[in-house]
Amino acid sequence: MANTYTAGEILKKQKVLGSFEYSPKPSIRGYTGEILRIDISEPSFRIIPVTEKMKEVFTGGKGFDLWMMWQEVTSETKWDSPENAICIAAGPLGGTTSFSGAGKSIVTTISPTTGSVVDSNVGGHFGPLLKFSGFDCLVVTGKSEVDVIVFIDGINGIVQVIESPLLSVNSHLAAEELAEMYSDNDDDKRLISTVSAGAGAEHAWIGCLNFSWWDWRRRTMRLKQAGRGGTGTVFRNKGLKALVVKAPQTRPAWTISQQDSGEVSND
């Protein structure tokens, strides 16, 4: 059933459970030098520095994810343990528009299907926009007793864990609702990406994660899937409805007329 609530009604019922201010670092030679760690149980927030050794040995993307997973879990950690982490990272070329596939992200977690660490490659814009907002990697751990979203505002330098009872669970609806809630207009939606799982992930061990991106031609949010290993099942088990990132203006707004003329707006 479709959600009958408007973006304004959803926002009105939200409750901020925890907030953290930071100063977004620019990406220099592919790295911002900072990792964001959030424990949604408390909630608590921490910035972890990226060392030169991490860059040399692990590079980024999958390497950073696996390194951060190693810091969070033990030999006793199960897929549904609070300390099981969901790690999302883009590599040093993440968001480099001249390279095909540079919008990719990697997700790692302990899989419900195997009981071991799994990684899943996914498109969408979350990884690059996370980097543009100041972070090379995101680590989410803990569990929430209520359904929450994590909002990373890279424009104002604020991270929030928010109870959101009226937001849709299913990704095709949640992506549209969140884009409407946190944008000023349609062109602003290109700066927003979300991660969500959907209700199906609550009833299966192979739930996937859906990463959104704004399709300026169709004027709608579209989804790419991290489909391996049940990452979405872990996501919903933690009480997460969505991760949301809003980045500073780093890309031009395109329109059909500009595409036809070969011109790009820098608005």
Secondary structure, DSSP 8 states (H G I E B T S, - for coil): ------HHHHHHH-EEEEEEE------BTTB-SEEEEEETTTTEEEEEE--HHHHHHH-STHHHHHHHHHHH--TT--TTSTT--EEEE--TTTT-TTSTTTT-EEEEEE-TTTSSEEEEEE-SSHHHHHHHTT-SEEEEES--SS-EEEEEETTTTEEEEEE-TTS-SSHHHHHHHHHHHT-SSTGGGGGEEEEE--GGGGS-TT--EEEEEEETTTTEEEEEEE-STTHHHHHHHTTEEEEEEE--S-S-B--HHHHHHT--B--
